[in-house]
Amino acid sequence: MNGILNKKSRYERNILINSMEELSLRIRSGEDIIIFGADKWYEDIILCLEDEEEWTDEMKLFAYFISQNFYQMDNIAAEYNAHYGDRKFVDDFQLAIIYINSKSQIRLEYWGIKDNTQFDICFEYISERFILKSFGLEKDIPFDWNK
């Protein structure tokens, strides 16, 4: 990858979940699981389960992992857009909601900053890597898209 994964995230790693205990407490309380606190540029980011999923111990571990590493997927999405898109991704969209499921699939929902619009970017976590699967309307992205 062109080094974009090594760059500092646009979210400045303002991560609000600092431990598994804190995540478990928020799950038990039923409150939204906010993993990134709003700053002067971006709104809160919420972590949710996909429909019909349950908070098993395995899902809690996966959720905690995602809460600490979501910025990597945002960086991959920005790199993909820089290669194949209109290069407006970083300026025009912000991450709003992260959905996870028990199949190690992650769906990032982005909301427009300037326009009232939204779209999804999907990943799978396989062999300790985030694999980009779809970007908006583009589906079945090749595994080696960045080569």
C-alpha positions in Angstrom: 0.0 0.0 0.0 1.2 3.5 -0.7 2.0 4.2 2.9 -1.5 5.6 3.6 -1.9 3.1 6.4 1.1 4.4 8.1 -0.2 8.0 8.0 -2.0 9.4 11.0 -5.7 9.0 10.8 -8.0 11.9 10.0 -9.7 10.9 13.2 -6.6 11.6 15.3 -7.4 8.4 17.2 -9.8 10.2 19.6 -11.0 6.8 20.7 -13.4 6.7 23.6 -13.3 3.0 24.5 -10.2 2.3 26.5 -10.9 -1.3 27.8 -13.0 -4.4 27.4 -14.6 -3.6 30.7 -15.7 -0.2 29.5 -17.2 -1.7 26.3 -19.0 -4.4 28.4 -20.4 -1.7 30.7 -21.8 0.3 27.8 -23.3 -2.9 26.2 -25.0 -3.8 29.5 -26.4 -0.3 30.0 -28.0 -0.3 26.6 -26.5 3.0 25.6 -25.0 3.8 22.2 -21.5 2.6 21.9 -19.7 5.7 20.8 -16.1 4.8 19.9 -15.0 8.2 18.6 -16.0 11.4 20.3 -17.0 14.4 18.2 -14.3 17.0 17.7 -14.4 20.3 15.8 -14.3 18.4 12.4 -16.2 15.2 12.8 -19.3 13.9 14.6 -19.4 10.9 17.0 -18.9 7.4 15.5 -21.2 4.7 16.8 -20.5 0.9 16.8 -23.5 -1.4 16.4 -24.3 -5.1 15.7 -25.9 -6.0 12.4 -29.5 -7.1 12.6 -30.1 -10.4 14.5 -26.6 -10.5 16.0 -26.2 -10.9 19.8 -23.5 -9.7 22.2 -21.5 -12.9 22.7 -18.1 -12.8 24.4 -16.6 -13.3 20.9 -18.6 -10.3 19.5 -17.4 -8.2 22.4 -13.8 -9.0 21.7 -14.3 -8.2 18.0 -16.1 -5.0 18.8 -13.3 -3.9 21.1 -10.7 -4.7 18.3 -12.7 -2.7 15.8 -13.1 0.2 18.2 -9.3 0.4 18.4 -8.6 -0.1 14.7 -11.4 1.4 12.7 -9.1 4.2 11.5 -7.2 1.6 9.4 -10.3 0.8 7.4 -10.9 4.6 6.9 -7.4 4.9 5.6 -7.8 2.0 3.2 -11.1 3.6 1.9 -9.3 6.9 1.4 -6.5 5.1 -0.5 -9.0 3.2 -2.7 -10.8 6.5 -3.5 -7.4 8.2 -4.3 -6.7 5.4 -6.9 -10.2 4.8 -8.4 -12.5 7.5 -7.3 -13.1 11.2 -7.5 -10.6 12.0 -4.6 -13.4 13.8 -2.7 -14.0 11.1 -0.2 -12.0 12.6 2.7 -13.4 16.1 2.2 -17.0 15.2 1.5 -17.8 12.2 3.8 -17.4 11.3 7.5 -17.7 8.0 9.1 -20.9 7.8 11.2 -21.8 4.2 12.1 -19.8 0.9 12.1 -21.8 -2.3 11.9 -20.2 -5.7 12.7 -21.4 -9.3 12.5 -20.1 -12.7 13.6 -18.7 -13.5 10.2 -15.9 -10.9 10.7 -17.7 -8.6 8.3 -17.6 -4.8 8.9 -19.8 -2.2 7.2 -18.8 1.4 7.6 -21.7 3.9 6.9 -20.5 7.3 5.8 -22.6 10.4 5.8 -22.1 13.4 3.5 -20.5 16.5 5.1 -21.7 19.0 2.4 -24.7 17.1 0.9 -27.4 14.9 2.6 -26.2 11.6 1.3 -24.8 8.3 2.6 -23.1 5.2 1.4 -21.5 2.0 2.7 -18.0 0.6 2.5 -17.6 -3.1 3.4 -14.7 -5.0 4.7 -13.9 -8.5 6.0 -11.2 -9.2 8.6 -9.3 -12.1 7.3 -5.8 -13.4 8.4 -5.2 -10.3 10.5 -6.0 -7.9 7.6 -8.9 -5.7 6.7 -10.0 -6.7 3.2 -11.9 -4.1 1.2 -15.0 -5.9 -0.3 -17.1 -3.0 -1.6 -17.0 0.8 -1.9 -20.4 2.4 -2.4 -21.9 0.9 -5.6 -18.6 -0.9 -6.5 -18.9 -4.5 -5.4 -16.6 -7.5 -5.5 -13.4 -5.4 -5.3 -10.4 -7.6 -6.3 -8.2 -8.7 -3.4 -5.2 -7.1 -5.0 -6.7 -3.8 -6.1 -3.8 -1.8 -4.7 -1.1 -3.6 -6.6 
